[in-house]
Amino acid sequence: MAKSHPAVIAIGKNRGHKTTKIQAKSPKPVSTKPKIGKRTKLVRQIISQVAGVSGYEKRVIEYLKAGSLKDTKRALKLTKKALGTHRRAKIKRENLMNLLRAQQAKKK
């Protein structure tokens, strides 16, 4: 007995099994992770005003005051050790740079 040909041919544009496209899904948590909500932002801002800067942040600010490229890298290395990830360290370093700029602008 000879084999019969399949109903769906596996050649050409519409080859393979018939499938339906999945409708638009909600974004994955990894893409929404860096976004901070209004409430969280407010709470963190109040805590930073009340508590001030921590010990390692003071050291980082001292490195950033020096201003050289070597000291900027050292500041990043220190924040990375304290916070755990490179992304968080870069964000923290940038925040501390902005804090330093604001303090210097206030003095003038």
N, CA, C and O atoms as CSV, one atom per row, in Angstrom:
chain,resi,resn,atom,element,x,y,z
A,1,MET,N,N,0.832,-1.175,0.000
A,1,MET,CA,C,0.000,0.000,0.000
A,1,MET,C,C,0.882,1.245,0.000
A,1,MET,O,O,1.781,1.367,0.832
A,2,ALA,N,N,0.640,2.142,-0.897
A,2,ALA,CA,C,1.444,3.346,-1.063
A,2,ALA,C,C,1.005,4.421,-0.066
A,2,ALA,O,O,-0.166,4.520,0.299
A,3,LYS,N,N,1.992,5.226,0.362
A,3,LYS,CA,C,1.692,6.330,1.283
A,3,LYS,C,C,0.983,7.441,0.523
A,3,LYS,O,O,1.323,7.746,-0.620
A,4,SER,N,N,0.002,8.035,1.168
A,4,SER,CA,C,-0.675,9.174,0.545
A,4,SER,C,C,0.028,10.460,0.961
A,4,SER,O,O,0.663,10.510,2.014
A,5,HIS,N,N,-0.082,11.483,0.150
A,5,HIS,CA,C,0.549,12.765,0.445
A,5,HIS,C,C,-0.210,13.476,1.566
A,5,HIS,O,O,-1.430,13.348,1.665
A,6,PRO,N,N,0.516,14.236,2.423
A,6,PRO,CA,C,-0.163,14.957,3.508
A,6,PRO,C,C,-1.022,16.083,2.957
A,6,PRO,O,O,-0.784,16.585,1.859
A,7,ALA,N,N,-2.024,16.471,3.734
A,7,ALA,CA,C,-2.928,17.540,3.317
A,7,ALA,C,C,-2.218,18.887,3.308
A,7,ALA,O,O,-2.512,19.741,2.472
A,8,VAL,N,N,-1.275,19.082,4.245
A,8,VAL,CA,C,-0.535,20.336,4.333
A,8,VAL,C,C,0.868,20.091,3.823
A,8,VAL,O,O,1.571,19.216,4.329
A,9,ILE,N,N,1.278,20.843,2.841
A,9,ILE,CA,C,2.607,20.669,2.256
A,9,ILE,C,C,3.600,21.554,3.012
A,9,ILE,O,O,3.304,22.711,3.311
A,10,ALA,N,N,4.773,21.007,3.317
A,10,ALA,CA,C,5.781,21.721,4.107
A,10,ALA,C,C,6.742,22.490,3.219
A,10,ALA,O,O,7.944,22.520,3.487
A,11,ILE,N,N,6.234,23.106,2.174
A,11,ILE,CA,C,7.060,23.902,1.269
A,11,ILE,C,C,6.316,25.198,0.989
A,11,ILE,O,O,5.090,25.205,0.883
A,12,GLY,N,N,7.048,26.280,0.869
A,12,GLY,CA,C,6.441,27.540,0.478
A,12,GLY,C,C,6.136,28.457,1.643
A,12,GLY,O,O,6.540,28.211,2.780
A,13,LYS,N,N,5.413,29.521,1.332
A,13,LYS,CA,C,5.147,30.578,2.314
A,13,LYS,C,C,4.315,30.091,3.499
A,13,LYS,O,O,4.638,30.405,4.645
A,14,ASN,N,N,3.266,29.342,3.246
A,14,ASN,CA,C,2.367,28.893,4.309
A,14,ASN,C,C,2.654,27.459,4.734
A,14,ASN,O,O,1.728,26.678,4.952
A,15,ARG,N,N,3.923,27.114,4.851
A,15,ARG,CA,C,4.300,25.740,5.168
A,15,ARG,C,C,4.103,25.435,6.649
A,15,ARG,O,O,3.949,26.341,7.468
A,16,GLY,N,N,4.110,24.168,6.975
A,16,GLY,CA,C,4.069,23.742,8.368
A,16,GLY,C,C,2.670,23.685,8.939
A,16,GLY,O,O,1.675,23.751,8.218
A,17,HIS,N,N,2.621,23.558,10.269
A,17,HIS,CA,C,1.334,23.442,10.955
A,17,HIS,C,C,0.599,24.768,10.949
A,17,HIS,O,O,1.221,25.829,11.009
A,18,LYS,N,N,-0.715,24.713,10.876
A,18,LYS,CA,C,-1.531,25.913,10.966
A,18,LYS,C,C,-1.539,26.375,12.424
A,18,LYS,O,O,-1.842,25.587,13.320
A,19,THR,N,N,-1.216,27.623,12.664
A,19,THR,CA,C,-1.193,28.159,14.027
A,19,THR,C,C,-1.943,29.480,14.076
A,19,THR,O,O,-2.190,30.111,13.048
A,20,THR,N,N,-2.300,29.886,15.281
A,20,THR,CA,C,-2.919,31.194,15.461
A,20,THR,C,C,-1.963,32.056,16.264
A,20,THR,O,O,-1.337,31.582,17.213
A,21,LYS,N,N,-1.850,33.323,15.884
A,21,LYS,CA,C,-0.957,34.234,16.586
A,21,LYS,C,C,-1.530,34.560,17.956
A,21,LYS,O,O,-2.739,34.728,18.112
A,22,ILE,N,N,-0.651,34.645,18.945
A,22,ILE,CA,C,-1.063,35.019,20.294
A,22,ILE,C,C,-1.306,36.523,20.312
A,22,ILE,O,O,-0.512,37.294,19.774
A,23,GLN,N,N,-2.388,36.929,20.922
A,23,GLN,CA,C,-2.730,38.347,20.999
A,23,GLN,C,C,-1.708,39.079,21.874
A,23,GLN,O,O,-0.960,38.447,22.620
A,24,ALA,N,N,-1.679,40.401,21.781
A,24,ALA,CA,C,-0.716,41.214,22.516
A,24,ALA,C,C,-0.789,40.906,24.007
A,24,ALA,O,O,-1.848,40.997,24.627
A,25,LYS,N,N,0.368,40.539,24.569
A,25,LYS,CA,C,0.429,40.209,25.991
A,25,LYS,C,C,0.843,41.445,26.785
A,25,LYS,O,O,1.356,42.416,26.228
A,26,SER,N,N,0.612,41.391,28.081
A,26,SER,CA,C,1.056,42.477,28.945
A,26,SER,C,C,2.576,42.423,29.034
A,26,SER,O,O,3.168,41.361,28.845
A,27,PRO,N,N,3.216,43.566,29.321
A,27,PRO,CA,C,4.682,43.577,29.352
A,27,PRO,C,C,5.229,42.684,30.456
A,27,PRO,O,O,4.614,42.514,31.509
A,28,LYS,N,N,6.388,42.126,30.189
A,28,LYS,CA,C,7.029,41.251,31.173
A,28,LYS,C,C,7.543,42.091,32.341
A,28,LYS,O,O,7.861,43.267,32.164
A,29,PRO,N,N,7.626,41.500,33.524
A,29,PRO,CA,C,8.085,42.254,34.693
A,29,PRO,C,C,9.482,42.843,34.527
A,29,PRO,O,O,9.776,43.893,35.098
A,30,VAL,N,N,10.349,42.187,33.754
A,30,VAL,CA,C,11.713,42.681,33.605
A,30,VAL,C,C,11.732,44.037,32.896
A,30,VAL,O,O,12.633,44.842,33.132
A,31,SER,N,N,10.747,44.298,32.031
A,31,SER,CA,C,10.733,45.575,31.327
A,31,SER,C,C,10.118,46.685,32.180
A,31,SER,O,O,10.388,47.861,31.939
A,32,THR,N,N,9.307,46.339,33.159
A,32,THR,CA,C,8.702,47.358,34.007
A,32,THR,C,C,9.487,47.573,35.304
A,32,THR,O,O,9.136,48.439,36.104
A,33,LYS,N,N,10.538,46.795,35.510
A,33,LYS,CA,C,11.279,46.851,36.771
A,33,LYS,C,C,11.928,48.209,37.058
A,33,LYS,O,O,11.814,48.692,38.184
A,34,PRO,N,N,12.604,48.847,36.095
A,34,PRO,CA,C,13.281,50.092,36.454
A,34,PRO,C,C,12.360,51.273,36.699
A,34,PRO,O,O,12.817,52.310,37.181
A,35,LYS,N,N,11.083,51.152,36.385
A,35,LYS,CA,C,10.164,52.271,36.561
A,35,LYS,C,C,9.726,52.363,38.019
A,35,LYS,O,O,9.363,51.359,38.633
A,36,ILE,N,N,9.764,53.575,38.565
A,36,ILE,CA,C,9.403,53.791,39.964
A,36,ILE,C,C,8.066,54.523,40.013
A,36,ILE,O,O,7.859,55.498,39.291
A,37,GLY,N,N,7.161,54.050,40.866
A,37,GLY,CA,C,5.861,54.686,41.020
A,37,GLY,C,C,5.950,55.992,41.791
A,37,GLY,O,O,6.974,56.290,42.404
A,38,LYS,N,N,4.880,56.767,41.758
A,38,LYS,CA,C,4.850,58.066,42.424
A,38,LYS,C,C,5.038,57.934,43.931
A,38,LYS,O,O,5.812,58.669,44.545
A,39,ARG,N,N,4.310,56.975,44.517
A,39,ARG,CA,C,4.363,56.800,45.974
A,39,ARG,C,C,5.763,56.379,46.426
A,39,ARG,O,O,6.298,56.926,47.390
A,40,THR,N,N,6.350,55.410,45.730
A,40,THR,CA,C,7.681,54.932,46.086
A,40,THR,C,C,8.701,56.053,45.967
A,40,THR,O,O,9.578,56.200,46.819
A,41,LYS,N,N,8.582,56.843,44.905
A,41,LYS,CA,C,9.508,57.949,44.697
A,41,LYS,C,C,9.403,58.960,45.837
A,41,LYS,O,O,10.418,59.445,46.336
A,42,LEU,N,N,8.174,59.276,46.248
A,42,LEU,CA,C,7.949,60.225,47.333
A,42,LEU,C,C,8.521,59.708,48.650
A,42,LEU,O,O,9.180,60.447,49.381
A,43,VAL,N,N,8.264,58.429,48.950
A,43,VAL,CA,C,8.751,57.842,50.207
A,43,VAL,C,C,10.276,57.865,50.246
A,43,VAL,O,O,10.866,58.222,51.265
A,44,ARG,N,N,10.913,57.487,49.141
A,44,ARG,CA,C,12.383,57.483,49.102
A,44,ARG,C,C,12.948,58.883,49.255
A,44,ARG,O,O,13.981,59.076,49.896
A,45,GLN,N,N,12.270,59.858,48.665
A,45,GLN,CA,C,12.719,61.237,48.757
A,45,GLN,C,C,12.651,61.738,50.203
A,45,GLN,O,O,13.575,62.396,50.681
A,46,ILE,N,N,11.557,61.422,50.893
A,46,ILE,CA,C,11.398,61.842,52.289
A,46,ILE,C,C,12.442,61.167,53.177
A,46,ILE,O,O,13.034,61.809,54.045
A,47,ILE,N,N,12.663,59.878,52.959
A,47,ILE,CA,C,13.658,59.156,53.753
A,47,ILE,C,C,15.043,59.747,53.550
A,47,ILE,O,O,15.794,59.904,54.513
A,48,SER,N,N,15.392,60.078,52.308
A,48,SER,CA,C,16.720,60.642,52.054
A,48,SER,C,C,16.872,62.014,52.694
A,48,SER,O,O,17.967,62.377,53.123
A,49,GLN,N,N,15.774,62.792,52.764
A,49,GLN,CA,C,15.839,64.102,53.414
A,49,GLN,C,C,16.007,63.958,54.922
A,49,GLN,O,O,16.759,64.710,55.542
A,50,VAL,N,N,15.310,62.999,55.507
A,50,VAL,CA,C,15.362,62.822,56.961
A,50,VAL,C,C,16.677,62.174,57.393
A,50,VAL,O,O,17.332,62.641,58.325
A,51,ALA,N,N,17.059,61.088,56.701
A,51,ALA,CA,C,18.218,60.308,57.126
A,51,ALA,C,C,19.533,60.865,56.605
A,51,ALA,O,O,20.582,60.605,57.195
A,52,GLY,N,N,19.508,61.613,55.532
A,52,GLY,CA,C,20.751,62.105,54.937
A,52,GLY,C,C,21.409,61.019,54.111
A,52,GLY,O,O,20.747,60.083,53.663
A,53,VAL,N,N,22.706,61.143,53.910
A,53,VAL,CA,C,23.429,60.150,53.107
A,53,VAL,C,C,24.105,59.140,54.020
A,53,VAL,O,O,24.475,59.454,55.151
A,54,SER,N,N,24.259,57.933,53.519
A,54,SER,CA,C,24.885,56.871,54.307
A,54,SER,C,C,26.405,56.988,54.230
A,54,SER,O,O,26.943,57.849,53.534
A,55,GLY,N,N,27.074,56.119,54.946
A,55,GLY,CA,C,28.529,56.172,55.025
A,55,GLY,C,C,29.210,55.961,53.691
A,55,GLY,O,O,30.121,56.705,53.328
A,56,TYR,N,N,28.771,54.943,52.953
A,56,TYR,CA,C,29.431,54.674,51.673
A,56,TYR,C,C,29.134,55.796,50.670
A,56,TYR,O,O,29.953,56.088,49.799
A,57,GLU,N,N,27.960,56.421,50.801
A,57,GLU,CA,C,27.623,57.532,49.905
A,57,GLU,C,C,28.524,58.731,50.167
A,57,GLU,O,O,28.876,59.458,49.238
A,58,LYS,N,N,28.902,58.944,51.433
A,58,LYS,CA,C,29.826,60.033,51.755
A,58,LYS,C,C,31.183,59.786,51.118
A,58,LYS,O,O,31.813,60.711,50.606
A,59,ARG,N,N,31.630,58.538,51.151
A,59,ARG,CA,C,32.909,58.191,50.516
A,59,ARG,C,C,32.837,58.394,49.014
A,59,ARG,O,O,33.779,58.898,48.403
A,60,VAL,N,N,31.721,58.001,48.422
A,60,VAL,CA,C,31.541,58.166,46.983
A,60,VAL,C,C,31.550,59.653,46.620
A,60,VAL,O,O,32.136,60.040,45.609
A,61,ILE,N,N,30.910,60.479,47.431
A,61,ILE,CA,C,30.879,61.922,47.172
A,61,ILE,C,C,32.291,62.494,47.234
A,61,ILE,O,O,32.639,63.370,46.442
A,62,GLU,N,N,33.100,62.012,48.159
A,62,GLU,CA,C,34.490,62.471,48.246
A,62,GLU,C,C,35.261,62.111,46.976
A,62,GLU,O,O,36.048,62.919,46.481
A,63,TYR,N,N,35.041,60.902,46.444
A,63,TYR,CA,C,35.675,60.516,45.186
A,63,TYR,C,C,35.202,61.414,44.048
A,63,TYR,O,O,36.002,61.832,43.211
A,64,LEU,N,N,33.913,61.708,44.016
A,64,LEU,CA,C,33.368,62.513,42.933
A,64,LEU,C,C,33.831,63.968,43.015
A,64,LEU,O,O,33.938,64.646,41.994
A,65,LYS,N,N,34.106,64.445,44.228
A,65,LYS,CA,C,34.613,65.807,44.384
A,65,LYS,C,C,35.988,65.944,43.751
A,65,LYS,O,O,36.333,67.003,43.228
A,66,ALA,N,N,36.779,64.868,43.798
A,66,ALA,CA,C,38.113,64.892,43.197
A,66,ALA,C,C,38.004,65.115,41.692
A,66,ALA,O,O,38.810,65.834,41.102
A,67,GLY,N,N,36.998,64.489,41.076
A,67,GLY,CA,C,36.677,64.796,39.688
A,67,GLY,C,C,37.467,64.086,38.617
A,67,GLY,O,O,37.110,64.184,37.442
A,68,SER,N,N,38.524,63.376,38.963
A,68,SER,CA,C,39.295,62.697,37.915
A,68,SER,C,C,38.563,61.441,37.447
A,68,SER,O,O,37.681,60.924,38.132
A,69,LEU,N,N,38.946,60.971,36.279
A,69,LEU,CA,C,38.325,59.776,35.702
A,69,LEU,C,C,38.583,58.556,36.588
A,69,LEU,O,O,37.710,57.706,36.769
A,70,LYS,N,N,39.780,58.488,37.129
A,70,LYS,CA,C,40.153,57.373,38.003
A,70,LYS,C,C,39.253,57.337,39.241
A,70,LYS,O,O,38.786,56.274,39.649
A,71,ASP,N,N,39.019,58.500,39.825
A,71,ASP,CA,C,38.185,58.560,41.030
A,71,ASP,C,C,36.713,58.289,40.716
A,71,ASP,O,O,35.991,57.743,41.549
A,72,THR,N,N,36.270,58.670,39.517
A,72,THR,CA,C,34.896,58.385,39.109
A,72,THR,C,C,34.688,56.881,38.974
A,72,THR,O,O,33.655,56.343,39.371
A,73,LYS,N,N,35.691,56.216,38.408
A,73,LYS,CA,C,35.620,54.751,38.279
A,73,LYS,C,C,35.653,54.090,39.654
A,73,LYS,O,O,34.954,53.108,39.903
A,74,ARG,N,N,36.472,54.642,40.532
A,74,ARG,CA,C,36.560,54.104,41.902
A,74,ARG,C,C,35.214,54.268,42.609
A,74,ARG,O,O,34.792,53.386,43.357
A,75,ALA,N,N,34.548,55.388,42.375
A,75,ALA,CA,C,33.228,55.634,42.966
A,75,ALA,C,C,32.223,54.604,42.457
A,75,ALA,O,O,31.404,54.097,43.224
A,76,LEU,N,N,32.288,54.296,41.159
A,76,LEU,CA,C,31.392,53.290,40.584
A,76,LEU,C,C,31.657,51.916,41.197
A,76,LEU,O,O,30.726,51.173,41.506
A,77,LYS,N,N,32.921,51.593,41.366
A,77,LYS,CA,C,33.285,50.295,41.943
A,77,LYS,C,C,32.772,50.173,43.376
A,77,LYS,O,O,32.290,49.116,43.785
A,78,LEU,N,N,32.880,51.258,44.128
A,78,LEU,CA,C,32.420,51.260,45.518
A,78,LEU,C,C,30.904,51.107,45.601
A,78,LEU,O,O,30.400,50.338,46.419
A,79,THR,N,N,30.178,51.840,44.757
A,79,THR,CA,C,28.717,51.732,44.775
A,79,THR,C,C,28.260,50.365,44.288
A,79,THR,O,O,27.263,49.834,44.778
A,80,LYS,N,N,28.977,49.792,43.330
A,80,LYS,CA,C,28.619,48.458,42.834
A,80,LYS,C,C,28.763,47.420,43.942
A,80,LYS,O,O,27.937,46.516,44.069
A,81,LYS,N,N,29.802,47.557,44.728
A,81,LYS,CA,C,29.996,46.627,45.844
A,81,LYS,C,C,28.893,46.778,46.880
A,81,LYS,O,O,28.440,45.791,47.459
A,82,ALA,N,N,28.460,48.018,47.114
A,82,ALA,CA,C,27.425,48.271,48.116
A,82,ALA,C,C,26.041,47.855,47.641
A,82,ALA,O,O,25.249,47.334,48.426
A,83,LEU,N,N,25.738,48.082,46.353
A,83,LEU,CA,C,24.379,47.866,45.855
A,83,LEU,C,C,24.189,46.537,45.133
A,83,LEU,O,O,23.069,46.030,45.066
A,84,GLY,N,N,25.252,45.968,44.596
A,84,GLY,CA,C,25.142,44.635,44.017
A,84,GLY,C,C,25.152,44.549,42.508
A,84,GLY,O,O,25.677,43.577,41.965
A,85,THR,N,N,24.588,45.534,41.796
A,85,THR,CA,C,24.558,45.443,40.342
A,85,THR,C,C,25.150,46.702,39.712
A,85,THR,O,O,25.168,47.775,40.317
A,86,HIS,N,N,25.633,46.539,38.484
A,86,HIS,CA,C,26.260,47.634,37.756
A,86,HIS,C,C,25.244,48.728,37.433
A,86,HIS,O,O,25.544,49.917,37.541
A,87,ARG,N,N,24.047,48.317,37.037
A,87,ARG,CA,C,23.002,49.287,36.676
A,87,ARG,C,C,22.629,50.161,37.870
A,87,ARG,O,O,22.548,51.383,37.743
A,88,ARG,N,N,22.404,49.547,39.020
A,88,ARG,CA,C,22.057,50.312,40.225
A,88,ARG,C,C,23.193,51.243,40.628
A,88,ARG,O,O,22.967,52.366,41.078
A,89,ALA,N,N,24.429,50.750,40.456
A,89,ALA,CA,C,25.594,51.558,40.813
A,89,ALA,C,C,25.694,52.794,39.928
A,89,ALA,O,O,25.999,53.881,40.420
A,90,LYS,N,N,25.443,52.645,38.634
A,90,LYS,CA,C,25.503,53.786,37.719
A,90,LYS,C,C,24.432,54.819,38.071
A,90,LYS,O,O,24.688,56.023,38.059
A,91,ILE,N,N,23.236,54.333,38.384
A,91,ILE,CA,C,22.142,55.241,38.740
A,91,ILE,C,C,22.461,55.983,40.033
A,91,ILE,O,O,22.234,57.189,40.129
A,92,LYS,N,N,22.985,55.268,41.026
A,92,LYS,CA,C,23.324,55.890,42.310
A,92,LYS,C,C,24.428,56.922,42.137
A,92,LYS,O,O,24.367,58.005,42.719
A,93,ARG,N,N,25.444,56.587,41.335
A,93,ARG,CA,C,26.540,57.526,41.097
A,93,ARG,C,C,26.017,58.801,40.428
A,93,ARG,O,O,26.416,59.910,40.786
A,94,GLU,N,N,25.132,58.629,39.465
A,94,GLU,CA,C,24.546,59.794,38.780
A,94,GLU,C,C,23.721,60.645,39.754
A,94,GLU,O,O,23.777,61.874,39.710
A,95,ASN,N,N,22.955,59.985,40.632
A,95,ASN,CA,C,22.172,60.715,41.636
A,95,ASN,C,C,23.075,61.503,42.579
A,95,ASN,O,O,22.773,62.646,42.924
A,96,LEU,N,N,24.182,60.893,42.996
A,96,LEU,CA,C,25.109,61.576,43.893
A,96,LEU,C,C,25.818,62.729,43.183
A,96,LEU,O,O,26.110,63.753,43.801
A,97,MET,N,N,26.094,62.567,41.888
A,97,MET,CA,C,26.676,63.667,41.112
A,97,MET,C,C,25.710,64.843,41.053
A,97,MET,O,O,26.109,65.998,41.197
A,98,ASN,N,N,24.428,64.531,40.836
A,98,ASN,CA,C,23.409,65.592,40.801
A,98,ASN,C,C,23.292,66.283,42.153
A,98,ASN,O,O,23.127,67.501,42.219
A,99,LEU,N,N,23.376,65.501,43.242
A,99,LEU,CA,C,23.339,66.059,44.586
A,99,LEU,C,C,24.505,67.008,44.809
A,99,LEU,O,O,24.344,68.084,45.385
A,100,LEU,N,N,25.674,66.601,44.349
A,100,LEU,CA,C,26.872,67.413,44.478
A,100,LEU,C,C,26.754,68.708,43.684
A,100,LEU,O,O,27.136,69.776,44.160
A,101,ARG,N,N,26.212,68.600,42.451
A,101,ARG,CA,C,26.004,69.791,41.623
A,101,ARG,C,C,25.023,70.768,42.276
A,101,ARG,O,O,25.218,71.983,42.241
A,102,ALA,N,N,23.967,70.212,42.873
A,102,ALA,CA,C,22.966,71.048,43.538
A,102,ALA,C,C,23.577,71.775,44.734
A,102,ALA,O,O,23.273,72.945,44.971
A,103,GLN,N,N,24.439,71.086,45.489
A,103,GLN,CA,C,25.089,71.701,46.643
A,103,GLN,C,C,26.022,72.829,46.194
A,103,GLN,O,O,26.088,73.883,46.827
A,104,GLN,N,N,26.741,72.591,45.094
A,104,GLN,CA,C,27.663,73.617,44.605
A,104,GLN,C,C,26.912,74.815,44.041
A,104,GLN,O,O,27.359,75.953,44.184
A,105,ALA,N,N,25.774,74.566,43.402
A,105,ALA,CA,C,24.963,75.658,42.870
A,105,ALA,C,C,24.355,76.492,44.007
A,105,ALA,O,O,24.194,77.705,43.881
A,106,LYS,N,N,24.023,75.823,45.116
A,106,LYS,CA,C,23.453,76.512,46.262
A,106,LYS,C,C,24.483,77.450,46.908
A,106,LYS,O,O,24.132,78.525,47.395
A,107,LYS,N,N,25.747,77.038,46.907
A,107,LYS,CA,C,26.812,77.845,47.517
A,107,LYS,C,C,27.045,79.136,46.739
A,107,LYS,O,O,27.386,80.163,47.327
A,108,LYS,N,N,26.861,79.089,45.416
A,108,LYS,CA,C,27.126,80.257,44.574
A,108,LYS,C,C,26.056,81.267,44.646
A,108,LYS,O,O,26.143,82.305,43.990
